[in-house]
Amino acid sequence: MVNLIEERKGWLRVLEASIAILIVLSVLFVVTRQNSMGKGEIGREDFGLLEQVLVNDSVRNDVLNYKIGLKEDEEGNMGILKKVMESVAEKLPPNYGYEIKICGALENCDLENKNVETISEERILSASLSKIENPIKIKMAYWPE
């Protein structure tokens, strides 16, 4: 009879300890999760920055009007690239640098960035889903400074 009571007390202590460990681990998980969010940093789960910029129809149309045959610094293309860069600058935290290049979909858009911690994205745009003519690729890299 005494052994049965002692055995029940033992199981209750094991159950109490298990519940205490679960509570402590849940609190640690919640606290670390809150500390990692909202610091103004761009992490791996924040992909799609270029996608957020291209949601704007006027920026998207400007990119589609980019003349692939002309150089970046020519008048029409420079204005388009400047508008896209301004839209990206609004989305990035102030301590990030970035580079953007627009080229043909089949061309190699080489960026000149040499930073080690670089996040890069690229999108291919076309004016219509049914008739894909003159697709354009936009490539962007950004990094903490």
DOVO-40424 format. One record per residue (C-alpha): residue in one letter; x, y negated, z negated. Coordinates in steps of 0.25 Angstrom, whole numbers, plus 2048, in hexadecimal, padded with zeros to 3 digits. Layout:
# DOVO-40424
{"A", {X, Y, Z}} ...
END
This chain:
# DOVO-40424
{"M", {800, 800, 800}} {"V", {80B, 7F6, 7FC}} {"N", {813, 7FA, 809}} {"L", {806, 7F7, 812}} {"I", {805, 7E9, 80B}} {"E", {814, 7E6, 80D}} {"E", {813, 7EB, 81C}} {"R", {807, 7E1, 81F}} {"K", {80F, 7D6, 818}} {"G", {81B, 7D9, 821}} {"W", {812, 7D9, 82E}} {"L", {80C, 7CC, 82A}} {"R", {81A, 7C5, 828}} {"V", {81E, 7CA, 836}} {"L", {811, 7C4, 83C}} {"E", {814, 7B7, 834}} {"A", {822, 7B6, 839}} {"S", {81E, 7B9, 848}} {"I", {813, 7AE, 847}} {"A", {81D, 7A5, 841}} {"I", {827, 7A8, 84C}} {"L", {81D, 7A6, 857}} {"I", {819, 798, 851}} {"V", {827, 793, 850}} {"L", {82A, 798, 85F}} {"S", {81D, 791, 864}} {"V", {821, 784, 85D}} {"L", {82F, 784, 863}} {"F", {82A, 787, 871}} {"V", {820, 77C, 870}} {"V", {82B, 772, 86B}} {"T", {835, 776, 875}} {"R", {82B, 775, 880}} {"Q", {827, 767, 87C}} {"N", {835, 762, 87B}} {"S", {839, 767, 889}} {"M", {82D, 760, 88F}} {"G", {82B, 751, 892}} {"K", {83A, 74C, 891}} {"G", {83A, 746, 89F}} {"E", {842, 751, 8A5}} {"I", {83F, 759, 8B1}} {"G", {840, 767, 8AF}} {"R", {83E, 774, 8B7}} {"E", {82F, 774, 8B5}} {"D", {82D, 766, 8BA}} {"F", {82F, 76A, 8C9}} {"G", {828, 763, 8D4}} {"L", {82D, 754, 8D2}} {"L", {82E, 753, 8E1}} {"E", {820, 759, 8E2}} {"Q", {81A, 74E, 8D9}} {"V", {820, 743, 8E2}} {"L", {81B, 749, 8EF}} {"V", {80D, 74A, 8E9}} {"N", {80C, 73B, 8EC}} {"D", {806, 73B, 8FA}} {"S", {80E, 72E, 8FE}} {"V", {81B, 734, 8FA}} {"R", {818, 741, 901}} {"N", {814, 73A, 90E}} {"D", {820, 732, 90E}} {"V", {829, 73E, 90D}} {"L", {821, 744, 918}} {"N", {824, 737, 920}} {"Y", {833, 739, 91E}} {"K", {83B, 739, 92B}} {"I", {844, 745, 92B}} {"G", {84C, 740, 937}} {"L", {850, 733, 930}} {"K", {85A, 731, 925}} {"E", {856, 72F, 916}} {"D", {85B, 721, 916}} {"E", {853, 71C, 922}} {"E", {848, 713, 920}} {"G", {83B, 71C, 920}} {"N", {842, 728, 919}} {"M", {848, 71F, 90E}} {"G", {83B, 719, 90A}} {"I", {835, 727, 909}} {"L", {840, 72C, 901}} {"K", {840, 720, 8F8}} {"K", {831, 722, 8F5}} {"V", {833, 731, 8F2}} {"M", {83F, 72E, 8E9}} {"E", {836, 723, 8E1}} {"S", {82B, 72D, 8DF}} {"V", {835, 738, 8DA}} {"A", {83B, 72D, 8D1}} {"E", {82E, 72B, 8CA}} {"K", {82D, 73A, 8C6}} {"L", {83B, 73C, 8C1}} {"P", {840, 738, 8B3}} {"P", {84A, 72C, 8B4}} {"N", {856, 735, 8B0}} {"Y", {855, 73D, 8BD}} {"G", {85C, 73B, 8CB}} {"Y", {856, 740, 8D8}} {"E", {858, 742, 8E6}} {"I", {84E, 744, 8F2}} {"K", {850, 748, 900}} {"I", {846, 74A, 90B}} {"C", {849, 753, 917}} {"G", {842, 75C, 921}} {"A", {83D, 769, 91B}} {"L", {847, 772, 922}} {"E", {853, 769, 91F}} {"N", {85C, 76A, 913}} {"C", {85A, 75E, 90A}} {"D", {867, 75D, 903}} {"L", {867, 755, 8F6}} {"E", {874, 74E, 8F2}} {"N", {872, 750, 8E3}} {"K", {87D, 757, 8DB}} {"N", {877, 757, 8CD}} {"V", {877, 765, 8C6}} {"E", {869, 764, 8C0}} {"T", {861, 761, 8CC}} {"I", {852, 764, 8CE}} {"S", {84E, 765, 8DD}} {"E", {841, 766, 8E4}} {"E", {83D, 766, 8F3}} {"R", {830, 765, 8FA}} {"I", {82C, 767, 909}} {"L", {821, 75E, 90D}} {"S", {818, 75E, 91A}} {"A", {80D, 755, 91E}} {"S", {803, 761, 920}} {"L", {801, 76F, 91B}} {"S", {7FB, 774, 928}} {"K", {805, 76E, 931}} {"I", {813, 76D, 92C}} {"E", {81B, 763, 934}} {"N", {828, 75C, 930}} {"P", {829, 761, 922}} {"I", {832, 759, 919}} {"K", {83A, 75E, 90D}} {"I", {83C, 755, 901}} {"K", {847, 759, 8F7}} {"M", {84A, 753, 8E9}} {"A", {854, 755, 8DE}} {"Y", {854, 74F, 8D1}} {"W", {85D, 750, 8C5}} {"P", {85F, 74A, 8B7}} {"E", {869, 73F, 8B6}} 
END
